[in-house]
Amino acid sequence: MSYFVICLVEHWLKAENKAFYNLNGFKLTAVYCRNTRMHGGAAIYVLNDMDFTVIDVSSFCVEMFLEICAIRLPALKTIILSLYKPSGCSDTIFFEHLELLLDFLATFNCNIAICGDFNIEARRNGPATIKLHNLLRSTGLYCTNFIPV
C-alpha cells in the first residue's frame, strides 16, 4: 500500500521551525501551529509530485479548542482535513467552530476526509459522541474509525 497524504496532529511544531521538519518524498503543505501555548497543532504532508491546493481555514481555528489545516486534491475532488481537539477543552466551542467549518467546506462540492484526534470516545454514547456523530451525519460524513490508539 502506498500513501500520498500524511496527516499529523500534536506535532508540537512552532511556526518558525516548520521548514525543518521534512519527510522523505513528501512536502509540508498545510500546518497549524499554536501561537501562545506549547505542543498541539495539525499538519498535512503530500507526496512531492501531487497536485493540491491549500484551503485557508485559519478563521475556524481556535487554539486549545479546534486546531486544523486543510488541502484540496483536485484530481480526487477531495478535501483532506487534519484536526486536533485537545482533551479537556470546551465541547461547546469545539462543536460551534466545527459546524461552521463543515458548512464552509461543503461549498467546495468535494468529498471530505477528516483525519486526526477528536479526543471523543467514538464508541461511547455520551453527549459529545452523539453530538459529533449527528454533526458529521448532517453533512454527509461518517466516523469510520472506532479504534483508539
N, CA and C atoms as an extended XYZ file, in Angstrom:
447
Properties=species:S:1:pos:R:3:atomname:S:1:resname:S:1:resid:I:1 pbc="F F F"
N         0.846       -1.170        0.000 N   MET     1
C         0.000        0.000        0.000 CA  MET     1
C         0.897        1.240        0.000 C   MET     1
N         0.566        2.193       -0.842 N   SER     2
C         1.325        3.441       -0.855 CA  SER     2
C         0.431        4.586       -0.404 C   SER     2
N         1.034        5.567        0.204 N   TYR     3
C         0.315        6.716        0.730 CA  TYR     3
C         0.705        7.963       -0.043 C   TYR     3
N        -0.230        8.869       -0.218 N   PHE     4
C         0.085       10.123       -0.880 CA  PHE     4
C        -0.193       11.317        0.009 C   PHE     4
N        -0.831       11.100        1.156 N   VAL     5
C        -1.092       12.157        2.124 CA  VAL     5
C        -0.832       11.602        3.528 C   VAL     5
N        -0.175       12.398        4.358 N   ILE     6
C         0.046       12.046        5.759 CA  ILE     6
C        -0.452       13.213        6.607 C   ILE     6
N        -1.356       12.933        7.523 N   CYS     7
C        -1.862       13.946        8.450 CA  CYS     7
C        -1.256       13.694        9.825 C   CYS     7
N        -0.769       14.753       10.434 N   LEU     8
C        -0.204       14.663       11.778 CA  LEU     8
C        -0.917       15.653       12.695 C   LEU     8
N        -1.163       15.230       13.916 N   VAL     9
C        -1.668       16.146       14.936 CA  VAL     9
C        -0.760       16.033       16.151 C   VAL     9
N        -0.843       17.015       17.014 N   GLU    10
C         0.055       17.111       18.164 CA  GLU    10
C         1.509       17.043       17.711 C   GLU    10
N         1.832       17.779       16.655 N   HIS    11
C         3.187       17.753       16.105 CA  HIS    11
C         4.174       18.598       16.915 C   HIS    11
N         3.685       19.522       17.715 N   TRP    12
C         4.489       20.367       18.598 CA  TRP    12
C         5.373       21.359       17.842 C   TRP    12
N         5.128       21.561       16.569 N   LEU    13
C         5.944       22.494       15.793 CA  LEU    13
C         5.642       23.938       16.159 C   LEU    13
N         6.622       24.763       16.030 N   LYS    14
C         6.445       26.208       16.110 CA  LYS    14
C         6.517       26.722       14.676 C   LYS    14
N         5.774       27.766       14.374 N   ALA    15
C         5.705       28.283       13.008 CA  ALA    15
C         7.095       28.578       12.444 C   ALA    15
N         7.982       29.117       13.259 N   GLU    16
C         9.315       29.469       12.764 CA  GLU    16
C        10.205       28.251       12.496 C   GLU    16
N         9.807       27.057       12.973 N   ASN    17
C        10.621       25.850       12.783 CA  ASN    17
C        10.039       24.865       11.770 C   ASN    17
N         8.879       25.147       11.227 N   LYS    18
C         8.193       24.148       10.402 CA  LYS    18
C         8.981       23.730        9.163 C   LYS    18
N         9.825       24.587        8.649 N   ALA    19
C        10.605       24.242        7.451 CA  ALA    19
C        11.638       23.152        7.723 C   ALA    19
N        11.942       22.907        8.976 N   PHE    20
C        12.962       21.930        9.323 CA  PHE    20
C        12.423       20.510        9.491 C   PHE    20
N        11.108       20.347        9.426 N   TYR    21
C        10.511       19.033        9.647 CA  TYR    21
C        10.063       18.450        8.317 C   TYR    21
N        10.918       17.637        7.737 N   ASN    22
C        10.667       17.069        6.421 CA  ASN    22
C        10.487       15.560        6.505 C   ASN    22
N         9.677       15.039        5.616 N   LEU    23
C         9.520       13.600        5.449 CA  LEU    23
C         9.987       13.270        4.045 C   LEU    23
N        10.829       12.287        3.903 N   ASN    24
C        11.401       11.932        2.613 CA  ASN    24
C        10.298       11.648        1.586 C   ASN    24
N        10.321       12.372        0.472 N   GLY    25
C         9.353       12.175       -0.593 CA  GLY    25
C         8.071       12.986       -0.428 C   GLY    25
N         7.941       13.695        0.686 N   PHE    26
C         6.737       14.478        0.972 CA  PHE    26
C         7.106       15.932        1.239 C   PHE    26
N         6.137       16.805        1.034 N   LYS    27
C         6.329       18.207        1.408 CA  LYS    27
C         5.237       18.615        2.379 C   LYS    27
N         5.608       19.473        3.307 N   LEU    28
C         4.650       20.017        4.263 CA  LEU    28
C         3.820       21.052        3.517 C   LEU    28
N         2.519       20.783        3.387 N   THR    29
C         1.671       21.634        2.551 CA  THR    29
C         0.775       22.560        3.360 C   THR    29
N         0.326       22.104        4.496 N   ALA    30
C        -0.554       22.910        5.339 CA  ALA    30
C        -0.212       22.590        6.784 C   ALA    30
N        -0.240       23.628        7.614 N   VAL    31
C         0.125       23.417        9.011 CA  VAL    31
C        -0.555       24.464        9.883 C   VAL    31
N        -0.984       24.018       11.060 N   TYR    32
C        -1.448       24.925       12.107 CA  TYR    32
C        -0.503       24.751       13.287 C   TYR    32
N         0.088       25.852       13.735 N   CYS    33
C         0.957       25.849       14.907 CA  CYS    33
C         0.367       26.784       15.949 C   CYS    33
N         0.446       26.378       17.185 N   ARG    34
C        -0.046       27.232       18.269 CA  ARG    34
C         0.810       28.494       18.382 C   ARG    34
N         0.152       29.575       18.761 N   ASN    35
C         0.846       30.850       18.926 CA  ASN    35
C         1.255       31.126       20.365 C   ASN    35
N         0.426       30.732       21.305 N   THR    36
C         0.692       31.112       22.698 CA  THR    36
C         1.003       29.939       23.610 C   THR    36
N         0.511       28.773       23.311 N   ARG    37
C         0.724       27.593       24.158 CA  ARG    37
C         1.680       26.635       23.467 C   ARG    37
N         2.198       25.684       24.202 N   MET    38
C         3.109       24.688       23.638 CA  MET    38
C         2.318       23.474       23.151 C   MET    38
N         2.986       22.694       22.311 N   HIS    39
C         2.508       21.406       21.828 CA  HIS    39
C         1.336       21.569       20.860 C   HIS    39
N         0.470       20.563       20.737 N   GLY    40
C        -0.684       20.628       19.853 CA  GLY    40
C        -0.318       20.798       18.396 C   GLY    40
N        -1.301       21.257       17.610 N   GLY    41
C        -1.096       21.542       16.196 CA  GLY    41
C        -1.633       20.477       15.265 C   GLY    41
N        -1.674       20.829       13.975 N   ALA    42
C        -2.130       19.918       12.923 CA  ALA    42
C        -1.312       20.189       11.672 C   ALA    42
N        -1.016       19.142       10.910 N   ALA    43
C        -0.206       19.294        9.696 CA  ALA    43
C        -0.619       18.281        8.646 C   ALA    43
N        -0.363       18.641        7.378 N   ILE    44
C        -0.613       17.738        6.257 CA  ILE    44
C         0.618       17.723        5.359 C   ILE    44
N         1.124       16.524        5.105 N   TYR    45
C         2.209       16.307        4.153 CA  TYR    45
C         1.616       15.632        2.916 C   TYR    45
N         2.116       16.013        1.737 N   VAL    46
C         1.638       15.438        0.473 CA  VAL    46
C         2.852       14.996       -0.333 C   VAL    46
N         2.696       13.917       -1.101 N   LEU    47
C         3.774       13.482       -1.985 CA  LEU    47
C         4.278       14.654       -2.813 C   LEU    47
N         5.569       14.683       -3.064 N   ASN    48
C         6.187       15.802       -3.781 CA  ASN    48
C         5.535       16.128       -5.112 C   ASN    48
N         5.092       15.128       -5.857 N   ASP    49
C         4.551       15.389       -7.195 CA  ASP    49
C         3.017       15.437       -7.245 C   ASP    49
N         2.384       15.485       -6.094 N   MET    50
C         0.917       15.505       -6.019 CA  MET    50
C         0.397       16.927       -6.183 C   MET    50
N        -0.645       17.088       -6.989 N   ASP    51
C        -1.279       18.387       -7.176 CA  ASP    51
C        -2.247       18.643       -6.022 C   ASP    51
N        -2.157       19.831       -5.406 N   PHE    52
C        -3.006       20.168       -4.270 CA  PHE    52
C        -3.193       21.677       -4.212 C   PHE    52
N        -4.177       22.093       -3.442 N   THR    53
C        -4.403       23.495       -3.135 CA  THR    53
C        -4.648       23.605       -1.636 C   THR    53
N        -3.984       24.542       -0.997 N   VAL    54
C        -4.219       24.774        0.430 CA  VAL    54
C        -5.535       25.532        0.581 C   VAL    54
N        -6.352       25.105        1.520 N   ILE    55
C        -7.596       25.801        1.853 CA  ILE    55
C        -7.354       26.567        3.146 C   ILE    55
N        -7.588       27.858        3.105 N   ASP    56
C        -7.380       28.690        4.294 CA  ASP    56
C        -8.546       28.484        5.268 C   ASP    56
N        -8.261       27.775        6.337 N   VAL    57
C        -9.276       27.530        7.375 CA  VAL    57
C        -8.888       28.215        8.681 C   VAL    57
N        -7.961       29.155        8.594 N   SER    58
C        -7.449       29.806        9.803 CA  SER    58
C        -8.531       30.526       10.601 C   SER    58
N        -9.573       31.006        9.920 N   SER    59
C       -10.635       31.713       10.648 CA  SER    59
C       -11.473       30.781       11.523 C   SER    59
N       -11.335       29.476       11.329 N   PHE    60
C       -12.075       28.498       12.131 CA  PHE    60
C       -11.224       27.927       13.269 C   PHE    60
N        -9.930       28.201       13.248 N   CYS    61
C        -9.015       27.691       14.275 CA  CYS    61
C        -9.180       28.466       15.567 C   CYS    61
N        -9.212       27.724       16.659 N   VAL    62
C        -9.223       28.325       17.989 CA  VAL    62
C        -8.220       27.530       18.820 C   VAL    62
N        -7.102       28.175       19.128 N   GLU    63
C        -6.055       27.490       19.881 CA  GLU    63
C        -6.624       26.854       21.141 C   GLU    63
N        -6.264       25.598       21.354 N   MET    64
C        -6.687       24.800       22.502 CA  MET    64
C        -8.130       24.283       22.396 C   MET    64
N        -8.813       24.547       21.263 N   PHE    65
C       -10.182       24.058       21.075 CA  PHE    65
C       -10.344       23.324       19.744 C   PHE    65
N        -9.919       23.942       18.649 N   LEU    66
C       -10.022       23.343       17.314 CA  LEU    66
C        -8.806       23.783       16.514 C   LEU    66
N        -7.869       22.866       16.319 N   GLU    67
C        -6.622       23.146       15.620 CA  GLU    67
C        -6.634       22.346       14.326 C   GLU    67
N        -6.654       23.058       13.190 N   ILE    68
C        -6.924       22.414       11.906 CA  ILE    68
C        -6.108       23.020       10.767 C   ILE    68
N        -5.953       22.238        9.725 N   CYS    69
C        -5.458       22.719        8.442 CA  CYS    69
C        -6.106       21.838        7.369 C   CYS    69
N        -6.128       22.339        6.126 N   ALA    70
C        -6.852       21.613        5.080 CA  ALA    70
C        -6.228       21.837        3.712 C   ALA    70
N        -6.361       20.835        2.860 N   ILE    71
C        -5.963       20.943        1.457 CA  ILE    71
C        -7.059       20.329        0.592 C   ILE    71
N        -7.024       20.685       -0.688 N   ARG    72
C        -7.922       20.080       -1.669 CA  ARG    72
C        -7.073       19.364       -2.694 C   ARG    72
N        -7.460       18.128       -3.017 N   LEU    73
C        -6.799       17.340       -4.053 CA  LEU    73
C        -7.714       17.348       -5.280 C   LEU    73
N        -7.444       18.227       -6.247 N   PRO    74
C        -8.353       18.386       -7.394 CA  PRO    74
C        -8.588       17.095       -8.175 C   PRO    74
N        -7.545       16.303       -8.372 N   ALA    75
C        -7.687       15.072       -9.163 CA  ALA    75
C        -8.648       14.090       -8.510 C   ALA    75
N        -8.736       14.125       -7.199 N   LEU    76
C        -9.616       13.219       -6.462 CA  LEU    76
C       -10.905       13.905       -6.028 C   LEU    76
N       -11.008       15.214       -6.315 N   LYS    77
C       -12.156       16.012       -5.873 CA  LYS    77
C       -12.436       15.749       -4.390 C   LYS    77
N       -11.353       15.869       -3.607 N   THR    78
C       -11.414       15.536       -2.183 CA  THR    78
C       -10.689       16.587       -1.351 C   THR    78
N       -11.273       16.911       -0.211 N   ILE    79
C       -10.649       17.776        0.776 CA  ILE    79
C       -10.121       16.896        1.903 C   ILE    79
N        -8.883       17.151        2.292 N   ILE    80
C        -8.276       16.458        3.428 CA  ILE    80
C        -8.156       17.483        4.551 C   ILE    80
N        -8.669       17.116        5.710 N   LEU    81
C        -8.647       17.987        6.875 CA  LEU    81
C        -7.891       17.278        7.994 C   LEU    81
N        -6.878       17.925        8.536 N   SER    82
C        -6.163       17.410        9.698 CA  SER    82
C        -6.662       18.192       10.903 C   SER    82
N        -7.163       17.493       11.914 N   LEU    83
C        -7.882       18.123       13.024 CA  LEU    83
C        -7.360       17.622       14.360 C   LEU    83
N        -7.174       18.551       15.284 N   TYR    84
C        -6.836       18.197       16.656 CA  TYR    84
C        -7.724       18.963       17.622 C   TYR    84
N        -8.416       18.213       18.487 N   LYS    85
C        -9.205       18.784       19.576 CA  LYS    85
C        -8.518       18.349       20.876 C   LYS    85
N        -7.881       19.284       21.566 N   PRO    86
C        -7.205       18.913       22.809 CA  PRO    86
C        -8.181       18.340       23.839 C   PRO    86
N        -7.713       17.375       24.592 N   SER    87
C        -8.572       16.808       25.633 CA  SER    87
C        -8.832       17.870       26.696 C   SER    87
N       -10.019       17.839       27.252 N   GLY    88
C       -10.379       18.757       28.312 CA  GLY    88
C       -10.871       20.117       27.839 C   GLY    88
N       -10.875       20.355       26.532 N   CYS    89
C       -11.351       21.654       26.055 CA  CYS    89
C       -12.885       21.666       26.013 C   CYS    89
N       -13.439       22.846       25.890 N   SER    90
C       -14.893       23.009       25.855 CA  SER    90
C       -15.484       22.367       24.606 C   SER    90
N       -16.382       21.415       24.802 N   ASP    91
C       -17.058       20.804       23.655 CA  ASP    91
C       -17.921       21.830       22.929 C   ASP    91
N       -18.499       22.770       23.663 N   THR    92
C       -19.372       23.779       23.056 CA  THR    92
C       -18.617       24.606       22.023 C   THR    92
N       -17.464       25.123       22.408 N   ILE    93
C       -16.662       25.929       21.471 CA  ILE    93
C       -16.196       25.073       20.304 C   ILE    93
N       -15.741       23.857       20.590 N   PHE    94
C       -15.285       22.952       19.531 CA  PHE    94
C       -16.391       22.712       18.509 C   PHE    94
N       -17.572       22.332       18.965 N   PHE    95
C       -18.657       21.998       18.038 CA  PHE    95
C       -19.164       23.227       17.271 C   PHE    95
N       -19.201       24.380       17.914 N   GLU    96
C       -19.621       25.595       17.211 CA  GLU    96
C       -18.710       25.877       16.028 C   GLU    96
N       -17.399       25.801       16.246 N   HIS    97
C       -16.453       26.086       15.175 CA  HIS    97
C       -16.386       24.962       14.146 C   HIS    97
N       -16.513       23.722       14.595 N   LEU    98
C       -16.508       22.606       13.654 CA  LEU    98
C       -17.711       22.687       12.718 C   LEU    98
N       -18.861       23.040       13.238 N   GLU    99
C       -20.051       23.157       12.389 CA  GLU    99
C       -19.862       24.254       11.340 C   GLU    99
N       -19.328       25.401       11.738 N   LEU   100
C       -19.056       26.476       10.782 CA  LEU   100
C       -18.046       26.030        9.727 C   LEU   100
N       -17.026       25.304       10.160 N   LEU   101
C       -16.009       24.788        9.240 CA  LEU   101
C       -16.620       23.829        8.223 C   LEU   101
N       -17.427       22.885        8.693 N   LEU   102
C       -18.035       21.909        7.783 CA  LEU   102
C       -18.979       22.578        6.796 C   LEU   102
N       -19.710       23.604        7.238 N   ASP   103
C       -20.564       24.370        6.318 CA  ASP   103
C       -19.721       25.039        5.239 C   ASP   103
N       -18.592       25.608        5.636 N   PHE   104
C       -17.682       26.242        4.679 CA  PHE   104
C       -17.130       25.222        3.686 C   PHE   104
N       -16.664       24.085        4.176 N   LEU   105
C       -16.077       23.071        3.296 CA  LEU   105
C       -17.109       22.486        2.333 C   LEU   105
N       -18.368       22.455        2.741 N   ALA   106
C       -19.430       21.931        1.869 CA  ALA   106
C       -19.582       22.777        0.603 C   ALA   106
N       -19.183       24.041        0.649 N   THR   107
C       -19.308       24.910       -0.526 CA  THR   107
C       -18.359       24.508       -1.649 C   THR   107
N       -17.379       23.671       -1.359 N   PHE   108
C       -16.420       23.221       -2.375 CA  PHE   108
C       -16.972       22.068       -3.225 C   PHE   108
N       -18.074       21.471       -2.796 N   ASN   109
C       -18.666       20.331       -3.504 CA  ASN   109
C       -17.644       19.222       -3.760 C   ASN   109
N       -16.931       18.852       -2.720 N   CYS   110
C       -15.921       17.794       -2.782 CA  CYS   110
C       -16.204       16.757       -1.704 C   CYS   110
N       -15.601       15.595       -1.863 N   ASN   111
C       -15.576       14.626       -0.775 CA  ASN   111
C       -14.715       15.219        0.330 C   ASN   111
N       -14.992       14.845        1.563 N   ILE   112
C       -14.223       15.352        2.697 CA  ILE   112
C       -13.743       14.177        3.532 C   ILE   112
N       -12.439       14.176        3.823 N   ALA   113
C       -11.857       13.186        4.730 CA  ALA   113
C       -11.240       13.940        5.895 C   ALA   113
N       -11.702       13.616        7.105 N   ILE   114
C       -11.167       14.253        8.304 CA  ILE   114
C       -10.281       13.244        9.017 C   ILE   114
N        -9.039       13.645        9.246 N   CYS   115
C        -8.087       12.796        9.954 CA  CYS   115
C        -7.655       13.538       11.214 C   CYS   115
N        -7.436       12.811       12.277 N   GLY   116
C        -6.932       13.488       13.460 CA  GLY   116
C        -7.394       12.879       14.755 C   GLY   116
N        -7.365       13.712       15.775 N   ASP   117
C        -7.690       13.279       17.126 CA  ASP   117
C        -8.770       14.197       17.685 C   ASP   117
N        -9.976       13.640       17.832 N   PHE   118
C       -11.109       14.394       18.363 CA  PHE   118
C       -11.138       14.365       19.889 C   PHE   118
N       -10.380       13.462       20.493 N   ASN   119
C       -10.428       13.258       21.941 CA  ASN   119
C       -11.865       13.097       22.426 C   ASN   119
N       -12.637       12.361       21.640 N   ILE   120
C       -14.013       11.992       21.977 CA  ILE   120
C       -14.108       10.488       21.751 C   ILE   120
N       -14.603        9.768       22.727 N   GLU   121
C       -14.731        8.313       22.598 CA  GLU   121
C       -15.828        7.973       21.595 C   GLU   121
N       -15.438        7.590       20.401 N   ALA   122
C       -16.390        7.348       19.307 CA  ALA   122
C       -17.297        6.142       19.557 C   ALA   122
N       -16.888        5.237       20.453 N   ARG   123
C       -17.702        4.038       20.694 CA  ARG   123
C       -18.669        4.187       21.865 C   ARG   123
N       -18.590        5.290       22.582 N   ARG   124
C       -19.485        5.512       23.723 CA  ARG   124
C       -20.687        6.330       23.283 C   ARG   124
N       -21.740        6.295       24.078 N   ASN   125
C       -22.946        7.052       23.751 CA  ASN   125
C       -23.099        8.286       24.622 C   ASN   125
N       -21.985        8.915       24.958 N   GLY   126
C       -22.047       10.139       25.752 CA  GLY   126
C       -22.518       11.308       24.907 C   GLY   126
N       -22.814       12.437       25.548 N   PRO   127
C       -23.332       13.607       24.832 CA  PRO   127
C       -22.396       14.112       23.728 C   PRO   127
N       -21.086       14.143       23.984 N   ALA   128
C       -20.142       14.630       22.965 CA  ALA   128
C       -20.091       13.688       21.774 C   ALA   128
N       -20.137       12.387       22.032 N   THR   129
C       -20.118       11.407       20.948 CA  THR   129
C       -21.364       11.532       20.080 C   THR   129
N       -22.516       11.624       20.717 N   ILE   130
C       -23.778       11.755       19.973 CA  ILE   130
C       -23.768       13.036       19.150 C   ILE   130
N       -23.312       14.121       19.741 N   LYS   131
C       -23.258       15.397       19.022 CA  LYS   131
C       -22.307       15.303       17.829 C   LYS   131
N       -21.149       14.685       18.014 N   LEU   132
C       -20.187       14.526       16.918 CA  LEU   132
C       -20.790       13.729       15.773 C   LEU   132
N       -21.363       12.574       16.096 N   HIS   133
C       -21.943       11.739       15.039 CA  HIS   133
C       -23.094       12.455       14.324 C   HIS   133
N       -23.926       13.155       15.071 N   ASN   134
C       -25.030       13.891       14.445 CA  ASN   134
C       -24.526       15.012       13.551 C   ASN   134
N       -23.508       15.728       14.007 N   LEU   135
C       -22.943       16.801       13.192 CA  LEU   135
C       -22.324       16.244       11.910 C   LEU   135
N       -21.570       15.168       12.032 N   LEU   136
C       -20.982       14.552       10.839 CA  LEU   136
C       -22.071       14.086        9.874 C   LEU   136
N       -23.082       13.389       10.402 N   ARG   137
C       -24.173       12.899        9.549 CA  ARG   137
C       -24.902       14.036        8.842 C   ARG   137
N       -25.054       15.174        9.522 N   SER   138
C       -25.789       16.305        8.932 CA  SER   138
C       -25.087       16.854        7.697 C   SER   138
N       -23.804       16.556        7.545 N   THR   139
C       -23.059       16.995        6.366 CA  THR   139
C       -22.654       15.830        5.470 C   THR   139
N       -23.263       14.674        5.706 N   GLY   140
C       -22.986       13.509        4.869 CA  GLY   140
C       -21.694       12.794        5.204 C   GLY   140
N       -21.157       13.037        6.390 N   LEU   141
C       -19.918       12.388        6.819 CA  LEU   141
C       -20.214       11.345        7.891 C   LEU   141
N       -19.319       10.364        8.004 N   TYR   142
C       -19.498        9.293        8.980 CA  TYR   142
C       -18.153        8.927        9.581 C   TYR   142
N       -18.172        8.574       10.839 N   CYS   143
C       -16.971        8.090       11.519 CA  CYS   143
C       -16.698        6.669       11.043 C   CYS   143
N       -15.474        6.430       10.591 N   THR   144
C       -15.130        5.091       10.094 CA  THR   144
C       -14.071        4.402       10.951 C   THR   144
N       -13.537        5.099       11.927 N   ASN   145
C       -12.519        4.512       12.786 CA  ASN   145
C       -12.960        4.614       14.237 C   ASN   145
N       -13.239        3.476       14.832 N   PHE   146
C       -13.697        3.444       16.220 CA  PHE   146
C       -12.649        2.861       17.152 C   PHE   146
N       -11.432        2.689       16.648 N   ILE   147
C       -10.393        2.045       17.430 CA  ILE   147
C        -9.450        3.118       17.996 C   ILE   147
N        -9.430        3.273       19.315 N   PRO   148
C        -8.469        4.231       19.887 CA  PRO   148
C        -7.060        3.665       19.786 C   PRO   148
N        -6.096        4.545       19.612 N   VAL   149
C        -4.699        4.105       19.539 CA  VAL   149
C        -3.904        4.687       20.673 C   VAL   149
